[in-house]
Amino acid sequence: MKPETYEVSAGPGSQLYGLYVAAIATALGGNLLVRIAERAGWLGPAGRVGLAAVAVVPLIAGAVVFWRWLRRDLDEMVQRIVLEGLAFAFIIYLPIAALLVNLRTAGAWVPRLDPADMLLSPALLVAIGIVLAWRRVQ
Amino acid sequence: MTNRLSELRSSRGWSQGELAAALEVSRQTVNALERGKYDPSLPLAFRIARLFGRSIEDIFSPD
């Protein structure tokens, strides 16, 4: 007897990645609003702290969804590809970040790291890592 | 590692998607297994062997 036809699409993963990028954008938007509010004297210190914290809530929700997706919904090969993508991002990001911090401490010129660089770089590195791992099994 | 997955699947007239459904993995995983690009975990290797009624050694062999 033939099993029912079954096709796994990359849809849920792409949607989740898109949601993650949107959550990062929300966090960055919150950061921007906090800076604007500080310069304009809006909200007060407690309000700005609240806004800064609320802007990160989508990322926390995304982390929960991501964890469930990784543990329950992916088959073993795709799970491995995603984990390799995360490992790639960690391995590349950490030494670069450490180098930039040390160079800045030593007084050398380093590119200015703003919140967008700090938040979007890991997301980009994860995407690159997943693509590299995916190409290896194709 | 080499395997006879493609041969065994063809002998049953199954598509990669149908085999994937039977094994509860993605079609991409079946494709990677058949092309020798991905080695399965032991639980998946047992599921494959059980599905085809063979031993793991009948299906998979080291290079």
N, CA and C atoms of all chains as a GROMACS GRO file, in nm:
protein
  603
    1MET      N    1   0.084  -0.119   0.000
    1MET     CA    2   0.000   0.000   0.000
    1MET      C    3   0.088   0.126   0.000
    2LYS      N    4   0.048   0.221  -0.082
    2LYS     CA    5   0.127   0.344  -0.089
    2LYS      C    6   0.089   0.439   0.024
    3PRO      N    7   0.191   0.501   0.087
    3PRO     CA    8   0.157   0.605   0.183
    3PRO      C    9   0.097   0.724   0.111
    4GLU      N   10   0.024   0.806   0.185
    4GLU     CA   11  -0.033   0.926   0.123
    4GLU      C   12   0.079   1.018   0.080
    5THR      N   13   0.055   1.086  -0.034
    5THR     CA   14   0.155   1.181  -0.082
    5THR      C   15   0.174   1.291   0.020
    6TYR      N   16   0.299   1.330   0.039
    6TYR     CA   17   0.332   1.421   0.147
    6TYR      C   18   0.447   1.509   0.101
    7GLU      N   19   0.431   1.634   0.115
    7GLU     CA   20   0.536   1.727   0.072
    7GLU      C   21   0.559   1.827   0.183
    8VAL      N   22   0.684   1.838   0.225
    8VAL     CA   23   0.716   1.938   0.326
    8VAL      C   24   0.769   2.060   0.256
    9SER      N   25   0.710   2.172   0.281
    9SER     CA   26   0.760   2.294   0.219
    9SER      C   27   0.845   2.368   0.320
   10ALA      N   28   0.921   2.463   0.268
   10ALA     CA   29   1.002   2.545   0.358
   10ALA      C   30   0.918   2.657   0.417
   11GLY      N   31   0.788   2.657   0.388
   11GLY     CA   32   0.701   2.767   0.429
   11GLY      C   33   0.708   2.805   0.575
   12PRO      N   34   0.685   2.710   0.667
   12PRO     CA   35   0.685   2.749   0.808
   12PRO      C   36   0.818   2.809   0.853
   13GLY      N   37   0.928   2.754   0.803
   13GLY     CA   38   1.060   2.807   0.839
   13GLY      C   39   1.078   2.948   0.787
   14SER      N   40   1.038   2.970   0.662
   14SER     CA   41   1.051   3.103   0.604
   14SER      C   42   0.964   3.202   0.679
   15GLN      N   43   0.841   3.158   0.713
   15GLN     CA   44   0.752   3.247   0.787
   15GLN      C   45   0.810   3.282   0.924
   16LEU      N   46   0.867   3.180   0.989
   16LEU     CA   47   0.924   3.204   1.121
   16LEU      C   48   1.042   3.299   1.112
   17TYR      N   49   1.127   3.278   1.010
   17TYR     CA   50   1.241   3.367   0.993
   17TYR      C   51   1.192   3.510   0.967
   18GLY      N   52   1.088   3.522   0.883
   18GLY     CA   53   1.031   3.653   0.856
   18GLY      C   54   0.978   3.718   0.982
   19LEU      N   55   0.911   3.636   1.065
   19LEU     CA   56   0.860   3.689   1.191
   19LEU      C   57   0.974   3.736   1.281
   20TYR      N   58   1.083   3.661   1.279
   20TYR     CA   59   1.199   3.698   1.361
   20TYR      C   60   1.256   3.831   1.316
   21VAL      N   61   1.268   3.847   1.185
   21VAL     CA   62   1.321   3.974   1.132
   21VAL      C   63   1.226   4.087   1.169
   22ALA      N   64   1.094   4.061   1.160
   22ALA     CA   65   0.996   4.164   1.199
   22ALA      C   66   1.009   4.196   1.347
   23ALA      N   67   1.033   4.093   1.430
   23ALA     CA   68   1.048   4.116   1.574
   23ALA      C   69   1.174   4.198   1.602
   24ILE      N   70   1.280   4.170   1.527
   24ILE     CA   71   1.403   4.249   1.543
   24ILE      C   72   1.377   4.394   1.501
   25ALA      N   73   1.302   4.408   1.392
   25ALA     CA   74   1.269   4.544   1.347
   25ALA      C   75   1.188   4.618   1.453
   26THR      N   76   1.097   4.544   1.520
   26THR     CA   77   1.018   4.606   1.628
   26THR      C   78   1.109   4.651   1.742
   27ALA      N   79   1.205   4.566   1.776
   27ALA     CA   80   1.300   4.602   1.883
   27ALA      C   81   1.380   4.725   1.844
   28LEU      N   82   1.420   4.730   1.716
   28LEU     CA   83   1.495   4.848   1.668
   28LEU      C   84   1.407   4.972   1.666
   29GLY      N   85   1.281   4.951   1.626
   29GLY     CA   86   1.187   5.063   1.626
   29GLY      C   87   1.169   5.117   1.767
   30GLY      N   88   1.160   5.026   1.864
   30GLY     CA   89   1.148   5.066   2.005
   30GLY      C   90   1.269   5.144   2.049
   31ASN      N   91   1.387   5.098   2.006
   31ASN     CA   92   1.512   5.166   2.041
   31ASN      C   93   1.511   5.309   1.986
   32LEU      N   94   1.467   5.321   1.861
   32LEU     CA   95   1.461   5.453   1.798
   32LEU      C   96   1.364   5.544   1.872
   33LEU      N   97   1.246   5.488   1.906
   33LEU     CA   98   1.147   5.569   1.977
   33LEU      C   99   1.198   5.614   2.114
   34VAL      N  100   1.271   5.525   2.182
   34VAL     CA  101   1.326   5.561   2.313
   34VAL      C  102   1.425   5.676   2.298
   35ARG      N  103   1.508   5.670   2.193
   35ARG     CA  104   1.606   5.778   2.173
   35ARG      C  105   1.538   5.910   2.139
   36ILE      N  106   1.434   5.898   2.053
   36ILE     CA  107   1.360   6.019   2.018
   36ILE      C  108   1.292   6.077   2.142
   37ALA      N  109   1.231   5.987   2.220
   37ALA     CA  110   1.160   6.032   2.342
   37ALA      C  111   1.256   6.097   2.440
   38GLU      N  112   1.377   6.044   2.448
   38GLU     CA  113   1.475   6.099   2.541
   38GLU      C  114   1.516   6.241   2.499
   39ARG      N  115   1.538   6.256   2.369
   39ARG     CA  116   1.578   6.388   2.320
   39ARG      C  117   1.466   6.489   2.334
   40ALA      N  118   1.343   6.441   2.311
   40ALA     CA  119   1.229   6.533   2.315
   40ALA      C  120   1.173   6.551   2.456
   41GLY      N  121   1.224   6.470   2.550
   41GLY     CA  122   1.176   6.480   2.687
   41GLY      C  123   1.038   6.419   2.707
   42TRP      N  124   1.001   6.323   2.623
   42TRP     CA  125   0.870   6.258   2.636
   42TRP      C  126   0.876   6.142   2.735
   43LEU      N  127   0.762   6.102   2.781
   43LEU     CA  128   0.739   5.979   2.857
   43LEU      C  129   0.800   5.977   2.997
   44GLY      N  130   0.914   6.035   3.017
   44GLY     CA  131   0.982   6.024   3.146
   44GLY      C  132   1.066   5.898   3.150
   45PRO      N  133   1.160   5.891   3.244
   45PRO     CA  134   1.252   5.776   3.249
   45PRO      C  135   1.180   5.642   3.261
   46ALA      N  136   1.079   5.634   3.346
   46ALA     CA  137   1.008   5.505   3.365
   46ALA      C  138   0.934   5.466   3.237
   47GLY      N  139   0.874   5.562   3.171
   47GLY     CA  140   0.802   5.534   3.047
   47GLY      C  141   0.896   5.485   2.938
   48ARG      N  142   1.013   5.547   2.932
   48ARG     CA  143   1.110   5.505   2.830
   48ARG      C  144   1.162   5.364   2.858
   49VAL      N  145   1.183   5.334   2.986
   49VAL     CA  146   1.226   5.198   3.021
   49VAL      C  147   1.117   5.098   2.983
   50GLY      N  148   0.991   5.135   3.009
   50GLY     CA  149   0.879   5.048   2.972
   50GLY      C  150   0.872   5.025   2.823
   51LEU      N  151   0.888   5.133   2.747
   51LEU     CA  152   0.884   5.122   2.601
   51LEU      C  153   0.999   5.034   2.551
   52ALA      N  154   1.117   5.052   2.610
   52ALA     CA  155   1.233   4.971   2.569
   52ALA      C  156   1.207   4.823   2.594
   53ALA      N  157   1.142   4.793   2.707
   53ALA     CA  158   1.116   4.653   2.740
   53ALA      C  159   1.005   4.595   2.652
   54VAL      N  160   0.900   4.672   2.630
   54VAL     CA  161   0.786   4.623   2.550
   54VAL      C  162   0.830   4.592   2.406
   55ALA      N  163   0.922   4.672   2.355
   55ALA     CA  164   0.966   4.652   2.216
   55ALA      C  165   1.035   4.517   2.196
   56VAL      N  166   1.079   4.454   2.303
   56VAL     CA  167   1.150   4.327   2.292
   56VAL      C  168   1.056   4.207   2.307
   57VAL      N  169   0.931   4.235   2.349
   57VAL     CA  170   0.835   4.125   2.371
   57VAL      C  171   0.816   4.036   2.247
   58PRO      N  172   0.803   4.094   2.125
   58PRO     CA  173   0.790   4.006   2.007
   58PRO      C  174   0.907   3.910   1.990
   59LEU      N  175   1.027   3.956   2.025
   59LEU     CA  176   1.144   3.867   2.013
   59LEU      C  177   1.135   3.750   2.112
   60ILE      N  178   1.084   3.779   2.232
   60ILE     CA  179   1.068   3.673   2.332
   60ILE      C  180   0.963   3.573   2.284
   61ALA      N  181   0.852   3.626   2.231
   61ALA     CA  182   0.748   3.537   2.177
   61ALA      C  183   0.804   3.455   2.061
   62GLY      N  184   0.882   3.520   1.975
   62GLY     CA  185   0.945   3.449   1.862
   62GLY      C  186   1.038   3.339   1.911
   63ALA      N  187   1.108   3.364   2.020
   63ALA     CA  188   1.200   3.264   2.073
   63ALA      C  189   1.123   3.140   2.120
   64VAL      N  190   1.008   3.161   2.182
   64VAL     CA  191   0.927   3.048   2.229
   64VAL      C  192   0.876   2.966   2.111
   65VAL      N  193   0.824   3.037   2.010
   65VAL     CA  194   0.774   2.968   1.890
   65VAL      C  195   0.887   2.893   1.821
   66PHE      N  196   1.002   2.960   1.811
   66PHE     CA  197   1.117   2.899   1.745
   66PHE      C  198   1.158   2.771   1.818
   67TRP      N  199   1.161   2.774   1.950
   67TRP     CA  200   1.204   2.658   2.027
   67TRP      C  201   1.110   2.539   2.006
   68ARG      N  202   0.980   2.570   2.007
   68ARG     CA  203   0.880   2.463   1.985
   68ARG      C  204   0.893   2.407   1.844
   69TRP      N  205   0.912   2.495   1.750
   69TRP     CA  206   0.925   2.454   1.609
   69TRP      C  207   1.048   2.365   1.592
   70LEU      N  208   1.156   2.407   1.653
   70LEU     CA  209   1.281   2.332   1.640
   70LEU      C  210   1.270   2.194   1.703
   71ARG      N  211   1.209   2.187   1.820
   71ARG     CA  212   1.203   2.061   1.894
   71ARG      C  213   1.098   1.964   1.840
   72ARG      N  214   0.984   2.019   1.793
   72ARG     CA  215   0.872   1.930   1.760
   72ARG      C  216   0.847   1.910   1.612
   73ASP      N  217   0.864   2.017   1.534
   73ASP     CA  218   0.810   2.015   1.398
   73ASP      C  219   0.911   1.980   1.290
   74LEU      N  220   1.037   1.995   1.318
   74LEU     CA  221   1.137   1.970   1.212
   74LEU      C  222   1.183   1.825   1.214
   75ASP      N  223   1.209   1.770   1.095
   75ASP     CA  224   1.270   1.638   1.095
   75ASP      C  225   1.419   1.652   1.123
   76GLU      N  226   1.485   1.539   1.141
   76GLU     CA  227   1.620   1.546   1.195
   76GLU      C  228   1.719   1.619   1.105
   77MET      N  229   1.704   1.605   0.973
   77MET     CA  230   1.801   1.671   0.885
   77MET      C  231   1.781   1.822   0.885
   78VAL      N  232   1.655   1.865   0.878
   78VAL     CA  233   1.628   2.009   0.876
   78VAL      C  234   1.666   2.070   1.011
   79GLN      N  235   1.640   1.994   1.117
   79GLN     CA  236   1.681   2.039   1.250
   79GLN      C  237   1.832   2.063   1.255
   80ARG      N  238   1.905   1.971   1.196
   80ARG     CA  239   2.050   1.982   1.195
   80ARG      C  240   2.095   2.105   1.113
   81ILE      N  241   2.027   2.127   1.001
   81ILE     CA  242   2.062   2.242   0.916
   81ILE      C  243   2.041   2.373   0.993
   82VAL      N  244   1.928   2.382   1.062
   82VAL     CA  245   1.899   2.505   1.138
   82VAL      C  246   2.002   2.523   1.250
   83LEU      N  247   2.034   2.413   1.318
   83LEU     CA  248   2.132   2.422   1.427
   83LEU      C  249   2.271   2.458   1.373
   84GLU      N  250   2.306   2.406   1.256
   84GLU     CA  251   2.434   2.443   1.195
   84GLU      C  252   2.435   2.592   1.159
   85GLY      N  253   2.319   2.641   1.112
   85GLY     CA  254   2.309   2.784   1.082
   85GLY      C  255   2.332   2.869   1.206
   86LEU      N  256   2.272   2.827   1.317
   86LEU     CA  257   2.290   2.899   1.443
   86LEU      C  258   2.435   2.891   1.491
   87ALA      N  259   2.494   2.772   1.477
   87ALA     CA  260   2.634   2.756   1.519
   87ALA      C  261   2.726   2.842   1.433
   88PHE      N  262   2.698   2.847   1.304
   88PHE     CA  263   2.778   2.930   1.213
   88PHE      C  264   2.772   3.076   1.259
   89ALA      N  265   2.651   3.124   1.288
   89ALA     CA  266   2.634   3.263   1.330
   89ALA      C  267   2.711   3.290   1.458
   90PHE      N  268   2.701   3.199   1.553
   90PHE     CA  269   2.769   3.216   1.681
   90PHE      C  270   2.921   3.219   1.662
   91ILE      N  271   2.969   3.125   1.582
   91ILE     CA  272   3.114   3.111   1.562
   91ILE      C  273   3.172   3.234   1.492
   92ILE      N  274   3.099   3.290   1.399
   92ILE     CA  275   3.149   3.406   1.325
   92ILE      C  276   3.130   3.535   1.406
   93TYR      N  277   3.012   3.548   1.466
   93TYR     CA  278   2.976   3.674   1.532
   93TYR      C  279   3.063   3.702   1.655
   94LEU      N  280   3.085   3.599   1.736
   94LEU     CA  281   3.151   3.621   1.864
   94LEU      C  282   3.294   3.675   1.850
   95PRO      N  283   3.381   3.612   1.768
   95PRO     CA  284   3.516   3.668   1.756
   95PRO      C  285   3.519   3.806   1.694
   96ILE      N  286   3.428   3.832   1.598
   96ILE     CA  287   3.425   3.965   1.537
   96ILE      C  288   3.383   4.069   1.641
   97ALA      N  289   3.280   4.034   1.718
   97ALA     CA  290   3.234   4.127   1.822
   97ALA      C  291   3.344   4.151   1.926
   98ALA      N  292   3.413   4.042   1.965
   98ALA     CA  293   3.520   4.056   2.065
   98ALA      C  294   3.634   4.141   2.010
   99LEU      N  295   3.666   4.121   1.883
   99LEU     CA  296   3.773   4.199   1.820
   99LEU      C  297   3.737   4.347   1.818
  100LEU      N  298   3.613   4.377   1.778
  100LEU     CA  299   3.571   4.517   1.771
  100LEU      C  300   3.574   4.582   1.909
  101VAL      N  301   3.526   4.508   2.009
  101VAL     CA  302   3.525   4.563   2.145
  101VAL      C  303   3.668   4.589   2.192
  102ASN      N  304   3.758   4.494   2.168
  102ASN     CA  305   3.897   4.510   2.212
  102ASN      C  306   3.966   4.624   2.139
  103LEU      N  307   3.942   4.634   2.008
  103LEU     CA  308   4.003   4.742   1.931
  103LEU      C  309   3.954   4.878   1.978
  104ARG      N  310   3.825   4.884   2.007
  104ARG     CA  311   3.770   5.011   2.057
  104ARG      C  312   3.832   5.046   2.192
  105THR      N  313   3.845   4.944   2.278
  105THR     CA  314   3.906   4.966   2.410
  105THR      C  315   4.050   5.014   2.395
  106ALA      N  316   4.119   4.961   2.293
  106ALA     CA  317   4.259   4.999   2.270
  106ALA      C  318   4.270   5.135   2.201
  107GLY      N  319   4.159   5.194   2.167
  107GLY     CA  320   4.161   5.327   2.107
  107GLY      C  321   4.174   5.326   1.956
  108ALA      N  322   4.170   5.208   1.895
  108ALA     CA  323   4.179   5.201   1.750
  108ALA      C  324   4.046   5.242   1.688
  109TRP      N  325   4.053   5.282   1.562
  109TRP     CA  326   3.928   5.318   1.495
  109TRP      C  327   3.852   5.189   1.462
  110VAL      N  328   3.729   5.184   1.497
  110VAL     CA  329   3.643   5.072   1.457
  110VAL      C  330   3.510   5.130   1.410
  111PRO      N  331   3.443   5.058   1.320
  111PRO     CA  332   3.314   5.110   1.278
  111PRO      C  333   3.219   5.123   1.396
  112ARG      N  334   3.139   5.227   1.392
  112ARG     CA  335   3.045   5.248   1.503
  112ARG      C  336   2.938   5.140   1.499
  113LEU      N  337   2.920   5.072   1.611
  113LEU     CA  338   2.817   4.967   1.618
  113LEU      C  339   2.690   5.026   1.676
  114ASP      N  340   2.589   5.038   1.595
  114ASP     CA  341   2.463   5.086   1.650
  114ASP      C  342   2.371   4.966   1.672
  115PRO      N  343   2.256   4.987   1.736
  115PRO     CA  344   2.167   4.873   1.766
  115PRO      C  345   2.129   4.790   1.645
  116ALA      N  346   2.113   4.855   1.530
  116ALA     CA  347   2.076   4.779   1.410
  116ALA      C  348   2.185   4.679   1.371
  117ASP      N  349   2.310   4.724   1.378
  117ASP     CA  350   2.422   4.633   1.346
  117ASP      C  351   2.422   4.514   1.441
  118MET      N  352   2.403   4.545   1.569
  118MET     CA  353   2.414   4.440   1.671
  118MET      C  354   2.302   4.337   1.660
  119LEU      N  355   2.182   4.383   1.618
  119LEU     CA  356   2.068   4.292   1.613
  119LEU      C  357   2.054   4.222   1.479
  120LEU      N  358   2.082   4.294   1.372
  120LEU     CA  359   2.059   4.234   1.240
  120LEU      C  360   2.175   4.146   1.194
  121SER      N  361   2.295   4.174   1.241
  121SER     CA  362   2.409   4.092   1.198
  121SER      C  363   2.390   3.944   1.233
  122PRO      N  364   2.350   3.909   1.356
  122PRO     CA  365   2.328   3.767   1.385
  122PRO      C  366   2.220   3.704   1.297
  123ALA      N  367   2.113   3.781   1.271
  123ALA     CA  368   2.005   3.726   1.186
  123ALA      C  369   2.057   3.697   1.046
  124LEU      N  370   2.139   3.789   0.995
  124LEU     CA  371   2.197   3.769   0.862
  124LEU      C  372   2.292   3.649   0.862
  125LEU      N  373   2.372   3.638   0.968
  125LEU     CA  374   2.468   3.527   0.976
  125LEU      C  375   2.395   3.392   0.988
  126VAL      N  376   2.284   3.389   1.061
  126VAL     CA  377   2.206   3.265   1.070
  126VAL      C  378   2.155   3.226   0.931
  127ALA      N  379   2.105   3.324   0.858
  127ALA     CA  380   2.054   3.295   0.722
  127ALA      C  381   2.167   3.241   0.634
  128ILE      N  382   2.284   3.303   0.642
  128ILE     CA  383   2.398   3.256   0.561
  128ILE      C  384   2.436   3.114   0.603
  129GLY      N  385   2.439   3.091   0.734
  129GLY     CA  386   2.475   2.958   0.784
  129GLY      C  387   2.377   2.851   0.739
  130ILE      N  388   2.248   2.883   0.741
  130ILE     CA  389   2.146   2.786   0.696
  130ILE      C  390   2.161   2.758   0.547
  131VAL      N  391   2.185   2.861   0.470
  131VAL     CA  392   2.203   2.842   0.324
  131VAL      C  393   2.324   2.752   0.298
  132LEU      N  394   2.434   2.778   0.369
  132LEU     CA  395   2.555   2.696   0.348
  132LEU      C  396   2.530   2.551   0.387
  133ALA      N  397   2.464   2.530   0.501
  133ALA     CA  398   2.436   2.392   0.544
  133ALA      C  399   2.339   2.324   0.448
  134TRP      N  400   2.240   2.400   0.399
  134TRP     CA  401   2.140   2.344   0.308
  134TRP      C  402   2.206   2.301   0.176
  135ARG      N  403   2.297   2.385   0.126
  135ARG     CA  404   2.365   2.352   0.000
  135ARG      C  405   2.447   2.225   0.013
  136ARG      N  406   2.499   2.200   0.130
  136ARG     CA  407   2.582   2.081   0.150
  136ARG      C  408   2.503   1.951   0.136
  137VAL      N  409   2.375   1.953   0.168
  137VAL     CA  410   2.296   1.830   0.160
  137VAL      C  411   2.216   1.820   0.030
  138GLN      N  412   2.228   1.920  -0.056
  138GLN     CA  413   2.152   1.916  -0.182
  138GLN      C  414   2.236   1.859  -0.294
  139MET      N  415   2.893   0.701   0.349
  139MET     CA  416   2.806   0.583   0.358
  139MET      C  417   2.720   0.576   0.231
  140THR      N  418   2.707   0.456   0.178
  140THR     CA  419   2.619   0.437   0.061
  140THR      C  420   2.493   0.362   0.107
  141ASN      N  421   2.389   0.372   0.026
  141ASN     CA  422   2.267   0.301   0.063
  141ASN      C  423   2.186   0.262  -0.061
  142ARG      N  424   2.091   0.173  -0.040
  142ARG     CA  425   2.006   0.124  -0.148
  142ARG      C  426   1.865   0.181  -0.140
  143LEU      N  427   1.855   0.295  -0.080
  143LEU     CA  428   1.722   0.351  -0.054
  143LEU      C  429   1.645   0.378  -0.184
  144SER      N  430   1.716   0.438  -0.281
  144SER     CA  431   1.650   0.472  -0.407
  144SER      C  432   1.600   0.344  -0.477
  145GLU      N  433   1.686   0.243  -0.477
  145GLU     CA  434   1.650   0.114  -0.541
  145GLU      C  435   1.529   0.050  -0.472
  146LEU      N  436   1.531   0.050  -0.340
  146LEU     CA  437   1.421  -0.012  -0.265
  146LEU      C  438   1.291   0.067  -0.283
  147ARG      N  439   1.304   0.198  -0.285
  147ARG     CA  440   1.185   0.282  -0.305
  147ARG      C  441   1.125   0.257  -0.443
  148SER      N  442   1.213   0.253  -0.544
  148SER     CA  443   1.165   0.232  -0.681
  148SER      C  444   1.098   0.096  -0.694
  149SER      N  445   1.154  -0.003  -0.624
  149SER     CA  446   1.096  -0.138  -0.636
  149SER      C  447   0.953  -0.142  -0.583
  150ARG      N  448   0.920  -0.049  -0.496
  150ARG     CA  449   0.782  -0.043  -0.444
  150ARG      C  450   0.696   0.057  -0.521
  151GLY      N  451   0.758   0.125  -0.615
  151GLY     CA  452   0.682   0.222  -0.694
  151GLY      C  453   0.644   0.347  -0.617
  152TRP      N  454   0.723   0.379  -0.517
  152TRP     CA  455   0.692   0.496  -0.434
  152TRP      C  456   0.769   0.618  -0.486
  153SER      N  457   0.708   0.731  -0.469
  153SER     CA  458   0.780   0.856  -0.495
  153SER      C  459   0.859   0.892  -0.368
  154GLN      N  460   0.947   0.991  -0.382
  154GLN     CA  461   1.021   1.036  -0.263
  154GLN      C  462   0.925   1.092  -0.158
  155GLY      N  463   0.822   1.160  -0.204
  155GLY     CA  464   0.724   1.217  -0.110
  155GLY      C  465   0.650   1.109  -0.034
  156GLU      N  466   0.618   1.000  -0.103
  156GLU     CA  467   0.547   0.890  -0.036
  156GLU      C  468   0.636   0.822   0.066
  157LEU      N  469   0.763   0.803   0.029
  157LEU     CA  470   0.856   0.744   0.126
  157LEU      C  471   0.874   0.837   0.246
  158ALA      N  472   0.883   0.966   0.216
  158ALA     CA  473   0.898   1.064   0.324
  158ALA      C  474   0.780   1.057   0.421
  159ALA      N  475   0.660   1.041   0.365
  159ALA     CA  476   0.541   1.033   0.450
  159ALA      C  477   0.546   0.910   0.539
  160ALA      N  478   0.590   0.799   0.480
  160ALA     CA  479   0.597   0.674   0.557
  160ALA      C  480   0.700   0.684   0.669
  161LEU      N  481   0.805   0.761   0.643
  161LEU     CA  482   0.912   0.772   0.743
  161LEU      C  483   0.893   0.893   0.836
  162GLU      N  484   0.792   0.975   0.804
  162GLU     CA  485   0.766   1.096   0.882
  162GLU      C  486   0.884   1.191   0.882
  163VAL      N  487   0.941   1.209   0.762
  163VAL     CA  488   1.047   1.308   0.743
  163VAL      C  489   1.008   1.391   0.620
  164SER      N  490   1.087   1.492   0.589
  164SER     CA  491   1.058   1.574   0.472
  164SER      C  492   1.108   1.504   0.344
  165ARG      N  493   1.049   1.544   0.231
  165ARG     CA  494   1.095   1.487   0.103
  165ARG      C  495   1.242   1.525   0.080
  166GLN      N  496   1.280   1.644   0.126
  166GLN     CA  497   1.419   1.686   0.110
  166GLN      C  498   1.514   1.594   0.183
  167THR      N  499   1.469   1.542   0.296
  167THR     CA  500   1.554   1.450   0.372
  167THR      C  501   1.570   1.318   0.296
  168VAL      N  502   1.461   1.269   0.238
  168VAL     CA  503   1.470   1.146   0.158
  168VAL      C  504   1.564   1.167   0.040
  169ASN      N  505   1.552   1.280  -0.024
  169ASN     CA  506   1.639   1.311  -0.138
  169ASN      C  507   1.786   1.313  -0.095
  170ALA      N  508   1.815   1.377   0.017
  170ALA     CA  509   1.953   1.385   0.066
  170ALA      C  510   2.005   1.246   0.105
  171LEU      N  511   1.916   1.166   0.164
  171LEU     CA  512   1.957   1.029   0.201
  171LEU      C  513   1.992   0.949   0.076
  172GLU      N  514   1.906   0.956  -0.024
  172GLU     CA  515   1.929   0.877  -0.146
  172GLU      C  516   2.057   0.919  -0.217
  173ARG      N  517   2.087   1.046  -0.210
  173ARG     CA  518   2.207   1.095  -0.278
  173ARG      C  519   2.332   1.080  -0.192
  174GLY      N  520   2.318   1.024  -0.074
  174GLY     CA  521   2.432   1.004   0.013
  174GLY      C  522   2.487   1.132   0.072
  175LYS      N  523   2.404   1.236   0.073
  175LYS     CA  524   2.448   1.365   0.127
  175LYS      C  525   2.421   1.376   0.277
  176TYR      N  526   2.337   1.287   0.325
  176TYR     CA  527   2.302   1.291   0.467
  176TYR      C  528   2.292   1.150   0.521
  177ASP      N  529   2.359   1.125   0.632
  177ASP     CA  530   2.351   0.994   0.697
  177ASP      C  531   2.244   1.001   0.806
  178PRO      N  532   2.153   0.904   0.809
  178PRO     CA  533   2.043   0.912   0.905
  178PRO      C  534   2.088   0.881   1.047
  179SER      N  535   2.009   0.927   1.141
  179SER     CA  536   2.031   0.887   1.281
  179SER      C  537   1.997   0.738   1.292
  180LEU      N  538   2.037   0.679   1.402
  180LEU     CA  539   2.007   0.537   1.424
  180LEU      C  540   1.855   0.511   1.428
  181PRO      N  541   1.777   0.594   1.500
  181PRO     CA  542   1.632   0.569   1.498
  181PRO      C  543   1.572   0.575   1.357
  182LEU      N  544   1.618   0.670   1.275
  182LEU     CA  545   1.565   0.679   1.138
  182LEU      C  546   1.610   0.559   1.055
  183ALA      N  547   1.736   0.518   1.074
  183ALA     CA  548   1.785   0.400   1.001
  183ALA      C  549   1.701   0.277   1.038
  184PHE      N  550   1.664   0.264   1.164
  184PHE     CA  551   1.578   0.151   1.205
  184PHE      C  552   1.440   0.162   1.141
  185ARG      N  553   1.386   0.284   1.134
  185ARG     CA  554   1.254   0.302   1.071
  185ARG      C  555   1.259   0.262   0.924
  186ILE      N  556   1.367   0.300   0.857
  186ILE     CA  557   1.383   0.266   0.716
  186ILE      C  558   1.392   0.114   0.700
  187ALA      N  559   1.475   0.053   0.783
  187ALA     CA  560   1.493  -0.092   0.775
  187ALA      C  561   1.361  -0.166   0.801
  188ARG      N  562   1.288  -0.117   0.901
  188ARG     CA  563   1.160  -0.181   0.936
  188ARG      C  564   1.060  -0.165   0.821
  189LEU      N  565   1.059  -0.048   0.760
  189LEU     CA  566   0.964  -0.021   0.652
  189LEU      C  567   0.987  -0.116   0.534
  190PHE      N  568   1.112  -0.142   0.504
  190PHE     CA  569   1.143  -0.228   0.389
  190PHE      C  570   1.162  -0.375   0.429
  191GLY      N  571   1.148  -0.405   0.557
  191GLY     CA  572   1.159  -0.543   0.604
  191GLY      C  573   1.299  -0.600   0.586
  192ARG      N  574   1.398  -0.516   0.604
  192ARG     CA  575   1.537  -0.560   0.590
  192ARG      C  576   1.618  -0.515   0.710
  193SER      N  577   1.742  -0.564   0.716
  193SER     CA  578   1.829  -0.517   0.824
  193SER      C  579   1.896  -0.387   0.780
  194ILE      N  580   1.945  -0.315   0.877
  194ILE     CA  581   2.015  -0.189   0.844
  194ILE      C  582   2.134  -0.216   0.753
  195GLU      N  583   2.205  -0.325   0.780
  195GLU     CA  584   2.324  -0.356   0.698
  195GLU      C  585   2.287  -0.388   0.554
  196ASP      N  586   2.166  -0.438   0.534
  196ASP     CA  587   2.121  -0.464   0.396
  196ASP      C  588   2.103  -0.335   0.317
  197ILE      N  589   2.071  -0.231   0.387
  197ILE     CA  590   2.038  -0.104   0.320
  197ILE      C  591   2.156  -0.008   0.319
  198PHE      N  592   2.225   0.000   0.432
  198PHE     CA  593   2.336   0.095   0.443
  198PHE      C  594   2.468   0.021   0.453
  199SER      N  595   2.567   0.076   0.387
  199SER     CA  596   2.702   0.018   0.401
  199SER      C  597   2.805   0.131   0.401
  200PRO      N  598   2.914   0.111   0.476
  200PRO     CA  599   3.017   0.215   0.479
  200PRO      C  600   3.087   0.226   0.344
  201ASP      N  601   3.138   0.343   0.313
  201ASP     CA  602   3.208   0.363   0.184
  201ASP      C  603   3.329   0.271   0.174
   0.00000   0.00000   0.00000
